[in-house]
């Protein structure tokens, strides 16, 4: 099992994704092909809700939030 497969189990859960230069919070929409798709919530970093595609190579940390 690789990183993407491990995260695919958590599709639909609230997550926090940290990269070197940004922090993204939202719902994990998908994890495949080297890309994480996160439906974001409005925060100081991202002012409007949107779907963000993140390269798995740039991910420093993914935190799966409790239900």
HUJO-V77087 format. One record per residue. N is the residue number from 1. RES is the residue in one small letter. PHI is phi as a letter, one per 30 degrees, with the letter a starting at -180 (999 if undefined). Layout:
((N:RES:PHI) (N:RES:PHI))
//
This chain:
((1:x:999) (2:x:c) (3:x:e) (4:x:d) (5:x:d) (6:x:d) (7:x:d) (8:x:e) (9:x:d) (10:x:c) (11:x:e) (12:x:j) (13:x:c) (14:x:d) (15:x:b) (16:x:b) (17:x:c) (18:x:c) (19:x:c) (20:x:e) (21:x:c) (22:x:a) (23:x:b) (24:x:b) (25:x:b) (26:x:l) (27:x:c) (28:x:d) (29:x:c) (30:x:a) (31:x:b) (32:x:a) (33:x:i) (34:x:i) (35:x:b) (36:x:c) (37:x:c) (38:x:b) (39:x:d) (40:x:d) (41:x:c) (42:x:d) (43:x:b) (44:x:d) (45:x:d) (46:x:b) (47:x:d) (48:x:b) (49:x:d) (50:x:a) (51:x:c) (52:x:c) (53:x:c) (54:x:b) (55:x:d) (56:x:d) (57:x:d) (58:x:c) (59:x:d) (60:x:c) (61:x:a) (62:x:b) (63:x:c) (64:x:d) (65:x:d) (66:x:d) (67:x:d))
//
